[in-house]
Amino acid sequence: MTDPTIPNAEIQSILEARHGDPFGFLGRHTRADGAMVVRTFQPEAHTVKVVARDGSIECPLEKVHSQGFFEGVVSGAAASGEYDIDVRTMGGKSSRFADPYSFGTLLSDQDIYFFKEGTHQKLWHSLGAHLKSYSGISGVQFAVWAPNATRVSVVGDFNDWDGRMNPMRNREGVWELFIPGITELAHYKFELVGADGGLHVKADPFAFFGQHGLQTASLVFNLDRYGWHDAEWMQQREAKNLYKTPMSIYEVHLGSWKRIPEQKNRPKSYRELADDLIPYVKSLNFTHIELMPVSEFPFDGSWGYQVTGYFAATSRFGNPDEFREFVDRCHQAGIGVILDWVPGHFPKDAFGLAKFDGSALYEHADPRQGEHQDWGTLIFNYGRSEVKGFLIANALYWLEEFHIDGLRVDAVASMLYLDYSRKPWAWVPNKYGGRENLDAIDFMRELNKLCYEKHPGTTIIAEESTAWPGVSKPTDTGGLGFGFKWNMGWMNDTLHYMEEDPVHRKYHHGEATFSMLYAYDENFILVLSHDEVVHGKGSLINKMPGDRWQKFANLRMLYAWMWAHPGKKLLFMGGEFGQWQEWNHERSLDWHLFLGEEHAALQHLLRDLNHLYITRPALHQMDHEPGGFQWLDASDGDHSIFAFMRIAADGDKVYCVINATPVPRKGYRVGVTEPGSYLELVNTDAPGYAGSGMVNPLPMPATETEWQGQPWSIVIDLPPLGVVWLGR
């Protein structure tokens, strides 16, 4: 029978998991009659007693409600000091634990203030689940932002997922609770009664580890254990000028790079990828690996671009420390790691960020601002300080905790424009009546400024497909502050040119040369990414015209042209050996193609292009300065030939001549700046690259014959559908 001194309404709110202030009722309190009592809810208990931590006294509690609510007067050390709850069940099981409601506040006032202000740059240290020890008691400290919820509980495998067991304390919209006895890898979520009156069960937005697919619990994980071995890399990275050093990026989807068919076609783990992928990338002389998103996501078909766990490396391939080991081993091998990062949108999955506390918390409430019509996803509310702080802290988290060398920001155009892919009536103008998303612009500028301040030597890369000015220019000059921008214009024009039958290319010569009119407007990366080999676009080799030999010749020509063109380089996996099939995220690349000579030869060419790109400063040192490039002939459209030179700061030069037709051009004269003998550095038609063998094997002396605006010249044989690089 219920004790009349206890308000029945409060007991009922605990039993029904509606109580918004559990610390005001549960735990130790002075009752109205002056007695010191302890209250606890233990639905499985037969008997409960309070035991002073020093063992000096035991105080039995009375069952004052049939569903398991206990209260009792305590005395001595149990009334004034630390105490435990001792529970015995009808089945005879016993347990003893510190009362979660005996602990004081957990987060500092400063933590909450800076979070609400949007300036807490190490937010992951405060929110989420953290292994802690208070008064010698070990457990997990939980904290979650849900300002419009009326009740929030921690639920998990430690309390039978019962929202009545561990309701949290509300501190200005941040809910917190320390639960003693919980250990690493405990599964948990947050159960909320939302502003809409509904019950919501949510994964932790700050979880370091989580399940994926149909099972979506968060897991407690200790991030303080891993010992790094990349100090030399990190020290050198900080001093490196990325604009004057080579950057050749191999883009990878970890789940499909190489699977294990003998084990039900399973993807390789982080550790297996470290054993296999890193030596492979190193052997091809790439300087960086770019990983398609590794933040936790439920649906494989999204390729990681619909994120539900922004602070969790996906458990598909291992735990967070195993991913750290992958990054660490990349660095020890001299390879940088770039992550695709998705702050532009998030999915509507019920366990994720959508309507997190029963209201539009992370997203805009108005679907004209808060929903991507094309993708069926939600858009972050960049104007809300807590949301902006969440995203900036997440970027800093990957750079700090995982030593990531750069973030490639996905879908920047969709963030910049309020009317992105919308009908005229389906968007809301900014306060000036314009289409620019002013909040997103402020967010990006602050993101870039802080990332470069806190982690010098890293880079933030924009995937931005419009003509927005100053994407990679400094914020103090009005730019967005990104380090680099993907050159989508070059990609579209070049692929369109390459897809033309060579007999028609003379009519499209301007597409081949147009990129140099804007090459220095931004710090560009030339990209042939995963986006070009999916959704019916076909593989790169299949975009090339002609028979089998011509397809490979065209692709070799494209790569040698791209590697000589100003700008950093990115190539999606499979392109390096000419995979015939369009990329499919559910299966491995077609490694069996190495049985064919042309595929191995194409890979050999990529290895050599990367080697020369890295070792010849003329090919990378002045990528972003007009003085690093000069046309020799940009106007020979009738023959589909163009020639240029790349220039280093010390005057060293590499000459590049491209013949985009299958007609051999013997006796082609190339203008050069200096006398002496010249060597063929690369010829894409060489037998070692499965070409026809039209090469220039001997040193070529320059004669004092003015040509192409230069005082000297040499004569070469220019192969069909081929590229020749020349140097001294």
N, C-alpha and C positions, 0 to 999 in steps of 0.2 A: 504494500500500500504506500502511496506517495506521501512523504512527509509534508505537512501543510506549510512548513517554513520555507519550502522551495517553490518558487513560482512555477506552476504547472506549464504555463505558456513557454517558459524558457526551456524546460525539459523537452516539451514537444518540438520546439524548434531545433534542438540538438538531435532528437530522434528522427526528425524529418529532414535533417541536413539543410536547414534554412537559417541557422544562427549566423548573423554577420559579425559577431564579436565574441568568438569562443573564449578568448583569453579573459574576458570580463566575467566569465561564468565557470569555466572549467579550471582545473588546477587548484591551488591553495588560495582561500579567501577568508576574510572575516565575515561571518554571517550576521544578520541583523540582530541576533540575540547575543552577539559578542563572542561567540565560539569561533575558533579557528577550524575550518573544515577543508577537506580535499574532495573534489568532485571529479569523477571520471566516467567515461562511457566505455563499457566492455561487454558487448552483446553476447560473447561466448562464455563469459565468466560464471562460475558457480559461487566462488568466494573471492573477495578482493581485500587486500590490506595494504596500508602504507607502512613502509619500512624506512627508518632513518638511515641515511647513507652510511653513518658510522656504526650502524647495528645496535644502537642503544635502545631503540624502542620499536614496537610494532603496534599499529593502530588499525583494527579491522574497520572496514567500511560497510555500510548497510545498503542493501539493494532496495532502492526507493522507487524503482519502476521495473515492471516485469520484463521490459525489453533490454535491460542491462545497464541502467543508470545507477551509479553508486555514489553515496556521500557518507562522510563520517567525520567526527570530531578527532583532531589530532593534537598531540601534546608533545612536550619535550623537544628533542632535536628534530622530530618530524614536523613540528609546528614552526620552527624558526630557521632550520638549516636545510640541507639538501636531502632529498628523499627519493625513493623508488616506489613503483607500483608493483605489487606481487599479485599475480592472477593465477587461480586454479580453475580448471574447467570441470564439467561433469564427468568427462572421460578420464580425469586424473592428470591431465597435462598441466604443467606449471611453467610460468615464465616470470621474469623480473626485469624491469626496465625503468629508466628514468622517465619521469612524466614530461611529455613534450610541452605541457602548459605550465611548467615550472621555470622555463627559461625566459629571460628578458628579451628586449628587442635585439635584432640581429644586424640589420643593415644600419650604417651610420646615417645621420641626418644629411650629411654631405653627399653620400651616395645618392640618396633620393632627390636631393636638390639638383645635382648635376645631371641626373637622368632626366628629370622633368624639363630642365633647361636645354637638353639635347647636346650637352658637352662632356658627357662621361665617356672618355675615350677608351677605357678598359671596362666597359659595361659587363662583359662576360665574367669578370671577377666577382660581380655582385649578384646579378640575376642568374637564374638557372638552378642547377643542383651541384652542390659542392660538399665533398667530404670534409668534415670539420670535427673539432674536439672542443667542448665547453666543460669546464670544471672536471676535466679528466674523463668526460663521457664522449665517446665517439659516435658519430652518426652523420646525417646528411642535412645540410641547410638548403632549403628550397625557397625560391623567390620568383614571383611572376607579376607582370604588369597586367592588370585587368580593372581599370578604374570604374567601369560601369557595372561590374558584377556585384551582386548582393551577397554572395557567398562563394568562396573558393576553397577547395580541399585538395590535398595530395592523395591520389589513389595509386595503388600499385600491388605487386605480388606480395608485399609485406603486410597489407591490410585487406586482402581479398577484394581489392578494387571497390571498397565500400566508402562512399563519400561522407558517411557520418563519422568515420573514425578520426580523420586528421584535418579538420577545418583550420584555415590559416588566419593569421592576424593581418588586418588591413591597415596600411600606413600610407595614406594619401594616394591610394590607388595601386600601390605595390603591396602584394600579399606575401607574407613570409612565414616560415615554420621550420624549426629544427626538430627532426625526428631521430631520437637515439636508436642505435643498434642497427641501422640500415648500412649495408656495405656496398662496395663497388659492384656494378653490373645489375643492381636492383632495377626492375622494370617499373616505370611510373608514368603517370599523366596528371594533368590538372582537371578536376571536375568543377564546373562553374554553374551557378545560377545566374543567368545573364540579365542584361537590362531588358530583354524581351520576355523575361519570365521563363525562358526555356532552359533546359539542362544541356550543357555542352561539355564534352570530354575532349580535351585538347592535348596534343603533344607539346612538350616544352619548347618554346621558340629559341631558347638558349642551350638546349641539350647539346652535349659534345659527342653523343653517340646515340644512334637510334635504329630501330628496325625499319625495313623498307617493304614495299609491296602491300599485301593485305594486312600484315601485322605492323602496327605503327607506334608501338610504345617507345618512349624515351628510356635511355639507360644511363645510370650513374657511371661516370668515368673520371678517373684521376688523370689530369693533364700535367701533373707536376713530376712525373716519374722519368720521362724520356731524357737521355743524355745525348746531346748532339756531338757530331764529329766533323762539322763543316766550318770550323772557325776560320781557316785560311780562305775559303770561298767567301764567307761573309765579310771578312776584312777587305779582300780585293774588290768585292762588289761595291762597297761603299765609295771606293776611290775611282771607280770606272765611269767614263763618259760614254753612255750608251749610244749617243748620236755619232760618235767617231769610231765605234768598234763594230765588228760584224755581229749580226743577229740573223741567224737562219733557223727557222722554227719548224719543228715537225709536230703537226697537230694530230692528236690521238683521242680516240674514244676507247677508254680502257676496257670496256666490256666486249669489244669486238676486234681488238687488234689481233689477238691470237688466243683462240679457245683450245680446250683440251677435249677432242672428240671421243677419246677412250673413256671419259668420265662424264658422259651424257652432255657433252658439248658445253661444259661449264666454263665461265670466264676464269682467267688467271687471277690470283690474289695479288695484293700489293707487293708482297715479297717475291712471288714468282715473276711478276712484271719487272721488279728490280733486277732479278737475275737475267732476264731475257731482253726486255725492252731497252734498258740503259746501254748495254754493250752494242746493241743493234744501232741505236741512234748515234752512239759514239763512233761506230765504224763508218757511218755515212757522213761524219764531220758536221752534223747539225750542232748548233750552239745551244738551242733551247728545245724543250718539249712544252707544247701547250696542251693542257688537258681540257677536254670538254667537261662541263660542270661535275664536280665531285661532291658538292653539298647534297645532303640527303634528299632524295626524291622518290615518290612512290611508283611512278609509271615509267617503265623502261622505254616506252615509245616516245617519251618527251626528250630523251637523250640527256636528261639532267636539267633542262631549261625550265622546268616547273618545280621549283624548290619548295620543300616543306620544312627542312631542317638546315637553316642557314649556317649554324655553327657546328654541324656534324659532318665529318667526312663519311661518305656513304659506306654502310656496312656490307655492301655487296662484295667487297674485295678484302675486308679485314677491319681491324679497329683503328682508331685515330693514331695510335703510336706506330702501327705498321705503315700507315700512310706517311707519317713523319719519317720513318726509316727510308721509304722510297725517295722522298725529297732529299734526305740526307745523302743517300748514295748517289743520286744525280749530281749533287754538288761536289761530292768527292771525286766524281768522274769528270768534273768540269762542265757540267750541263746545267743550265738554268731551268727553272720550272715556272710556267705561267698558268694561271687558272682562269677559265671562263667564269665570270661572276655575273649574277642575274639580279640586279636591283630594279629592273623595269617592271616586273609583274610577278605575281604568285598565283598558284592554283586555288580552286574553290573547295578542295577536299575538306570535309567536315572536321577532321582532326587537326587541321593546319591553322594558318593565320586568319582565314576568312571569318568575319563576324566573330572575332575571338572572344569577346566578352558579351556577346549578344548585340553588339553594336558594330558599326563600321569603325574599327579601331585603327588598324594598320592601313586600310584602304579609304577612299572617298565614299561617302554615302550616296552621292549622286552618280548613277551609272554613266552619265555623260562625261564624268571625270574619272570614275573609279573602275571602269571595266574595259578590257580590250575586246572589241567585237570580233576581231579576226581569230584570236587565240582562246577565247572563253576564259580569260584569266582576269585577275584584279590588279589594279594599279596602286602602288604605294602613295600615301598622302604625304608628299615631300614637304608640305608646309607645316606639318605637325612636328614639333621639336623632338618629341620622343621617338617618332618614326625615323626622322632624319638621323638622330643619334644612334638608333638601332642599326641602320645600314652602314654608317660610317664606322661604328665600332666593329661591325662584322668584317669590313675590309681590313681594318687594322689588325683584327684577330688573325686572319690568314697570313698576313705579312709577319706578325710577331710570333705567334705560336707554332706556325708551320714553316717559317723561313721562306715563304713563297716570294719569288723574285718579281712577279708582276701579275696584275689582274687585267684581263681583257673584258671590258664592260659590254655586255650584250645589249643590242637593240637600243642604242642611244637615241636614234632618231625618234623612236616611239615615246621617249621621255621628254624630248625637247619641244615637241609640237602637240598642242592641245587638240588639234584637229587631225592627228595622225590616223590615217585610214578610216576617217569618219565622214558621214554625210553632213551636208551644211547645217542641218538642224540638230545634229547629235553631239555637239560639243559646246563648252562654255568658254567664252573669251576671257582673257586676263583683265585685270583692272584698268588697263589702258585700251581695251577693245581688241587686242592683238591675239595671235595664235601661239605665241611663245609661252611655254610653261615656266614662269618666272621662279616658282618654288623649286622645280627640278634643276634649273640652271644654278640657283644658289647652292643647292645640294651638291651638284657635281663640282663646282668650284671649291667648296669647302672640303669635299672628299679628296680632291687632288692635292690641295694645299697641305692638308694634314698628313696624307700618305707620304709625300715627299719630305716633309719636315721630320716626321718620326722615323722614316725608313729610307734614308738616302741610298741611292743605287738601285732602288726598285723602280718599276714603271707601271703606269696605268694607261691602258690602250682602249681607244674608243672604236667600237664597231658602229660607224656612223655613215649613212649612205646618201646624205643630202649635201647641199653646198653651204651648210651652216659655216659662217666664217670663224676662224680662230679656234677650232676644236683643240688643236695641239699647241696653242700659243699660251703664254703665261697669263695667269689671272690678273696680274697687276697692269697688263696692257689690254684688258678687256676680253681675253680668251677664256676658254673653259678650263685650261690647265692640264689637259691630258698630255702624256708623254708622246704618244703616237696615235695615228689614225689609220684604220684599214683603208686602203685605196680601192674602193669599190668601182670607181670610174675606170681606172686602169684595167681592172679585172673584166668588167663588162665589155669595154671596147676591144680589148685584146682577144678575149674568147670569141667575140663576134667576128673579128678579123680572121682568126685561126679556123673558124668553122666554115668560112667561105672556100669554095673550090679555088685552088691557086690561079686558075685562069681569070677569075673575077676579082682577085685581090687588088689589082691595080685601081679598081674603082673605089676601093675602101682604104687607100693608102693613108688618108688622113686619120683614120681610126688608130692606125699603128703608131703614129707620131704625136697624136693630140695630147697624150699624157704629159709631155714635157712642157706644155704651155702652163700647167698648174703644179708641176712637180715639187715646187718649193713653197707652195701656199701652206702646206702642212708638213709635219714630220710623218712621212708615209711608210706603211708596211704594205708591200705587194702581196696579195693573198690569192691562193687557189685553195679555198677552204672546203669543209664538208658541205656547205650550202650549195656548192656547184656540182655535187655528185649524188644528189638525192631528189626525190619527188619527180621521177621521170626525166631528169636532166641527163642521165647517163653518166658514164665514167669519163675522165679526161681523154683517155685514148680513143673512146668511141665518139667524142666530139670532133676528132680530127678527120678530115676528108681523105678520100683515096683508098687504095688497096692496103693490105696489111703493112707492106714495107713503107708506104707513104704515111700511114698513120703513125708509125713509130718515128719516122724521120721528122714529121711535123711536131710531134711531142718533144723530141730532142731539141728541135729548133726553138720551141716555146720556152723550154727550161733555160737554155743557154742565153736567150734573149732576156728573160726575166732576171736571171742572176747577174747580168751585166747592167741592167737598168737601175737608175738611182732608187734607193729605198730598201728597207729591210725585207726579208723574204719569209713567207709561210706557205707550206705545202701540207695538205691533208694526207694522212696515211693511205698507202695503196697507190698513190700517184707516183711514188718513186720507182715502182716497177711496172707501171702500166696495167693496173687491174682492169679487166674487161667489164666486169659486172658493176652495176651501180652499187654504192655502199649500202649494206644492210646491217643494222645494229644488232641483229639477232644471230649473226654468224661471223666466223673469222674472215679476215682478208684471205684472198686466194693465193696462199703461199705455194701451192703446187705449181703455180705458173713459172717458178724458177727452173722447171724442167725445160722451159723454152729459152733459147739463146737471147732473143731480143729483150726479154724482161730483165734478165741478169745484166745485160749490157746497158739498159736504161738506168738501172740502179748504179752501175759503175760510173756512168756519166754524172749522176747526182753527187756521188762521192767526190769526183774530181772537181766539179763545179764548186762544191762547198769548200774543198781544200784551197782552191785558188782564191775564192771569195774571202776566206779567212786570212790567207797569207799575203795577198797582194793589197796593200793599203789603198791603191787607186780604186778598187772595187767597193770599198766601204767607208773610207775615212771621211769623205766629203759628200756622203749620201744626201745631206740636207742643205748643201750650199751650192749655188749656181756655178761656182768655179770648179766643181767636181765633174762637170759634164760638158761636152761640146759636140755638136753635130758636125760630121764630115759631109754627109749627104743625106738630107731628109726629103728630097724632092723627086727621087727616081721612081715614081709610081709606075711608069710604063714597064719597068723590069722587076718591080716589087723588091727592090734592094734598098736597104738603108744602112748607114754606117755612122758610128760615133766613137768618141773616145772618153774614157773615164780617167780622172786625174787625181793624184794624191797631193797632199800638202807640200811634199818635197819635189813635186814635178814629175814623179814616176807616172807612166801612162799605160793603160791597156786599151787596145783598139778592138772594136767589135764590128763585124760586117755580117749582115743577115741577108740571105737569099731565100725569099719566101715562095719561090717557084721551083718546079722539078727540073728546070733547065740549067745544066751546068754552065758556069761563066768562067771560062779560062782566060787568063791574062787580065784579070780585073785589077785596076790600079787603085791603091789606097794611099791617101795623103798622110804623111807623118811629120812630126815637128822637128825631128833631129836626125842627123846622119847615123850610120852604123848598121849593124846587122840585126834583123828581127827574127824572132822565133814564133812558131805557131804554138800557142799555149793550150788551145782547145780547138778541136775540129769535130763537130757532131757527126760527121760522115766517116770518121775513122773506123777501121775494121773492128777495133775493140769495143765500139759502141754499136755494133751490128750495122754499120754504114756500108756504102759502096766502095769506100777506100780512096776517095778523091781528096788527098791530103797534100800538105806542103811540108815535106819532112826535113828539108835542108834550111839552114839559115838564109834569110833573104836580105841582101844588101840594099840599102836605100840609095837612090840616085837623086841627083840635084835637079829633079823635075817637079816643078810646082804642080800641085794637084789638090783639089778639094780645099783650097784656101791655105794649104800648107806648103812650106818651102821644099820639102823632100817627099819622096813617094817610093812605094814598093809595089811589086806586081805579084799577085797570088792567083791560084786557082780557087774559085768559089764553088763549093759543091752544091748539088741540088737539095732544096729544102734543108739548107744547112746554115750553120753559124760558125764563124771562125773568130777566135780571139787571138790577138797578136801582142807581143811585148818584147822588150829587150832583156 
